[in-house]
Amino acid sequence: MRVNLSEDCPMKNNEEILTVFENYLAQIQLPEEPQRLYEPIIYSMSGGGKRIRPALLLLCCEAFGGEVHDALPAAAAVEMFHNFTLLHDDIMDNAAVRRGKASVPARWGENVAILSGDAMMIYSYQLLRQVPESKLARIMEIFTSMALQVCEGQQYDMDFEMRRKVSVVEYMNMIELKTSVLLGGAAMIGATLGEASEEDCRKIYRYALELGLAFQLQDDLLDSYGTEEELGKKIGGDILEGKKTCLMLHAMSRAVEEDREILRNTYCDATLADDEKIARVKAVYDRYDVPRTVNQQISLRFERALSILDTLDIAAERTEHLRVFARNLMGRKK
């Protein structure tokens, strides 16, 4: 039987949730010294980003009738941890730019970036300690499991760069760990703070996991077939780097050897201009109908995520903001 909480707990929409979170984040006071430790943290946390994970955490808390303000420290902890992972990713990827400006390792150097990243991870646990005592042990358990799985996903990603063959199944497992688990953990923490049942917590975790997979697959697809406006950067970057994305792996699993050689070697062919490299690889993708296959997977994951919301033990109207969140994340109107 569904419990109708809508009259007792007026709900904030997605924009209002984000405003509340940004106001809370702005009030967090980090130490001023040592400056080279804390300045990169402030720089990272104020550098924009969509605040996807804290927003979902707060929306899940709200959906089950929890008080959004009680969940703000946990939301900030998830966002702090996420930005820590990005900072260390930039070190591993030797990335000079993050969100349109110089990355922390490019601006302060790798040693500072490592130490500031470590401090961010530690500070995320300090933030978590502010959640209600009755929920602390369970939330710590969710958060720690989530954090470890993200590290596992990153290691698989690095391992794949050195392997000649990677299966689509292995890739999906990697992006689930590296990308979706953080979204799922945020959702589950929010639901836990909202007094959701253990069964509903598991369901909301699965909702976020499926949504995260759909989002990452769409990001892979847009990198080759989107526009710069949609992607926020130049198209074809994955192809030029020779990355083993879902498109590449689907094509490799279907292609004849001649086309596999094109997929393996085009990115490092010094005789070709970038546009030629992108066009050559996309021609192979098109030959094996890869974009349609990936689009089908995106739709399947997205619809599966939304269908899970129908099974929650709360009134249907309390899931509406979670549906809006999903549509906004995927750039869909319905």
Residue pairs with C-beta under 8 A, 6 or more apart in sequence:
1 313
2 313
2 314
2 315
2 316
3 65
3 313
3 314
3 315
4 315
5 64
5 65
5 314
5 315
5 318
6 315
6 317
6 318
8 65
9 62
9 65
11 62
11 63
11 318
11 321
12 20
12 62
12 68
12 321
13 321
13 324
14 55
14 59
14 321
14 324
14 325
14 328
17 55
17 58
17 59
17 62
17 68
17 321
18 51
18 55
20 58
20 68
20 69
20 72
21 51
21 54
21 55
21 58
21 72
21 75
21 76
22 51
24 72
24 75
24 76
25 45
25 76
25 79
28 76
30 38
30 41
30 42
30 123
31 38
32 38
36 108
36 112
37 112
37 115
37 116
37 119
38 116
38 119
39 108
40 87
40 104
40 107
40 108
40 112
40 113
40 116
41 116
41 119
41 120
41 123
43 104
43 107
44 83
44 86
44 87
44 104
44 116
44 120
45 79
45 80
45 83
47 98
47 99
47 101
48 99
48 100
49 79
49 83
49 99
51 79
52 183
52 329
53 75
53 78
53 79
53 82
53 182
53 183
53 186
54 75
54 76
54 78
54 79
54 186
55 75
55 325
56 183
56 186
56 187
56 190
56 208
56 322
56 325
57 71
57 74
57 75
57 78
57 186
57 187
57 189
57 190
58 68
58 71
58 72
58 75
58 190
59 190
59 321
59 322
59 325
60 186
60 187
60 188
60 189
60 190
60 191
60 194
60 196
60 204
60 322
61 67
61 68
61 70
61 71
61 190
61 191
61 193
61 194
62 68
62 190
62 194
62 321
63 191
63 194
63 312
63 314
63 318
63 319
63 321
63 322
64 191
64 194
64 195
64 196
64 200
64 314
64 318
65 194
65 195
65 314
65 318
66 190
66 193
66 194
66 195
70 131
70 132
70 193
71 131
71 189
71 190
71 193
71 194
73 127
73 128
73 129
73 130
73 131
74 127
74 128
74 131
74 139
74 189
74 190
74 193
75 186
75 190
76 127
77 124
77 125
77 127
77 128
77 143
78 124
78 143
78 182
78 185
78 186
78 189
80 120
80 121
80 123
80 124
80 127
81 120
81 121
81 124
81 143
81 147
81 182
82 182
83 120
84 117
84 118
84 120
84 121
84 124
85 150
85 154
85 182
86 98
87 103
87 104
87 105
87 113
87 116
87 117
87 120
88 113
88 114
88 117
89 95
89 154
90 98
90 103
90 104
90 105
90 106
90 113
91 105
91 110
91 113
91 114
91 117
92 154
92 158
94 105
95 103
95 105
95 106
96 102
96 103
96 106
97 103
97 106
98 104
103 113
104 112
104 113
104 116
104 117
105 112
105 113
108 116
121 147
124 143
125 143
128 136
128 139
128 140
128 143
129 136
131 139
131 193
132 193
135 192
135 193
138 192
139 189
139 192
139 193
142 185
142 188
142 189
142 192
143 185
143 189
145 185
146 181
146 182
146 184
146 185
149 177
149 181
150 177
150 178
150 181
150 182
152 177
153 174
153 175
153 176
153 177
153 178
153 179
153 181
154 178
156 170
156 173
156 174
156 177
156 178
157 174
157 178
160 166
160 170
160 171
160 174
160 244
161 244
165 252
166 244
166 249
167 249
167 253
168 246
168 249
168 250
168 253
171 244
171 245
171 246
171 249
172 213
172 246
175 213
175 216
175 217
176 209
176 212
176 213
179 212
179 213
179 215
179 216
180 208
180 209
180 210
180 211
180 212
180 213
180 216
181 209
181 212
182 212
183 208
183 209
183 211
183 212
183 215
184 205
184 206
184 208
184 209
184 212
185 205
186 208
187 204
187 205
187 207
187 208
188 201
188 202
188 204
188 205
188 208
190 204
191 200
191 201
191 204
191 205
192 201
196 204
197 313
199 313
200 312
200 313
200 314
203 308
203 311
203 312
204 308
204 312
206 308
207 305
207 306
207 308
207 309
207 322
208 305
210 301
210 302
210 304
210 305
210 308
211 301
211 302
211 305
211 326
211 329
211 330
213 301
214 297
214 298
214 299
214 301
214 302
214 305
214 330
215 329
215 330
217 246
217 294
217 297
217 298
217 301
218 298
218 330
218 331
219 231
220 238
220 245
220 246
220 247
220 294
221 246
221 247
221 291
221 294
221 295
221 298
222 230
222 231
223 231
223 235
223 236
223 237
223 238
223 239
223 245
224 235
224 236
224 238
224 239
224 247
224 278
224 281
224 282
224 285
225 235
225 282
225 291
226 235
227 235
228 234
228 235
230 331
235 278
236 274
236 277
236 278
238 245
238 247
238 248
239 266
239 267
239 277
239 278
239 281
239 282
240 267
240 274
240 277
240 278
241 267
242 264
242 267
242 268
246 294
246 297
247 285
247 290
247 291
247 294
248 263
248 281
250 288
250 290
250 293
250 294
251 259
251 263
251 284
251 285
251 288
251 290
252 260
252 263
254 288
254 290
255 263
255 284
255 287
255 288
259 284
259 287
259 288
262 280
262 281
262 284
263 281
263 284
266 272
266 277
266 280
266 281
267 277
267 281
269 277
272 280
285 291
298 330
302 326
302 330
302 332
305 326
306 323
306 326
309 319
309 322
309 323
310 316
310 319
312 319
326 332
327 333
327 334
